């Protein structure tokens, strides 16, 4: 449970920060994503880092007993899948994948709000604020 609390703090704060960025800096985020699509070496290195982090999480945190522990376990598996996609998709494949997630318009607003809510939930769970 201590590891779940630590990971909830880390991911909670991460999702709060990303939620605010998606809500208030969508243009900036869109330009970063567009540059990331065109850099296969950067994607590969990020994939290696994400694969390492995902494997660490999956091998140390496989608890689906509560909603919070399930979210953390799911995030570990999601990191592995995303890492493998980053490492193996071509530029055009990544472009198609990213084009499905439009940062502007309603998607950016909804994604920002969901990230913010998830971050608040995880941080609240870890800090015991309620």
N, C-alpha and C positions, 0 to 999 in steps of 0.2 A: 504494500500500500504506500510505502514511503516513495518508491519510484513513481507510482501513479501521481502522487501529489507534486513531486518535482516536475514531471513531464507536463502536468496540468498547468503549473505556473509558467513554464517556458512557452508552451503552445498557447496558453491563454493570453499572455502578453503579446506574443507574436501576432495572433489573430486580431487583437485590439488595434495594434499598430497598422496592420495591413488593412483592416476595415476602414480606419480613418484615411489611409492613403487612397483606397478605392473610392471613398465617398468624396474626398476633397481634392485629390490630385490625379484624377482620371487621365487627363492629357499626358501628364508626366509618366504615369504607369503604362499607358498605351505606347509611348515612344520607347520605353525600356523593353517592353515585350516585342515590339517590331524589330529592335536591334538584336535581341536575343535569338529570334528566329533565324537570322542570317549568320550566326556565329556557331558553326558546328563544333569547334574546339572548346568553346566556352560551355556549350551544352553538354559535351562529353565529360568535362571536368566536373560540372555541376551534377551530372548524373552519377559519377563516382562518389562524390560527397553524399548525395542523397541516398544512394544505395547503401553506403556504409551506415548512415544514420538509421535508415529503415530497417536494416538487418539487426542493428543494435536494439532497436525498439521491439521488433518481432521476437527476437531471441530472449529478451529480458522481461517483456511485458505482454503476456498473452492471457489477459484476464477479461472476460466478457460478462462478469457477474453483475455489474452495475452499468448504468448509462455512461458515466464518466470514464470508467475503465474501458468500456467498449469503444468509446470515441478515441481514446488514446491508442488502443490496439488497432482500430481501423486506420488511424493516421499512419501508423507504422507500415501497414500493408500498402496504403496509398502512396507512401514515399517510395516503396520498392517498385511499384508499377510505374510511377511517374519517372523514376530514375531510369528504368529499362527503356521507356519510350524516348527519353532525352538521348540516351546512348545509341539507340538503334534507328530512329526515324531519320529520313532524309530531310533536307531543307523544305522541300515541297510537302512532305508528310507533316512536318511540324507546322508549316503555314496553314494547312487544311485543319489540323487539330486546333490551333490557336484561333483560327477564324470563326470557329463555333462558339467561342467565348468572347463576345464583343464587350469591350470595357466601357464603351460609351452607351448612352441611353439607359434603358431600364435594367439591362443586365448588370452594368457597373453599380447602379444604385442597390439592386437586390443583393449582389455579391458582397458589396461593402457592408450592408446591414446584416447579412447572415454571418460574415466573418466577425463583425463586431459583437453580435449576440453570442456566437460560439465562444469567442474570447472572454466575454464577460461571464458566461456560464462556467468555463474551465477555471478561470481565475477565482471566481466565487467559490467553486468547489474546493480548490486548493487552499485558499486563504481562510475558508470557513466564515465568510462574511454574513451569511444569512443566519 
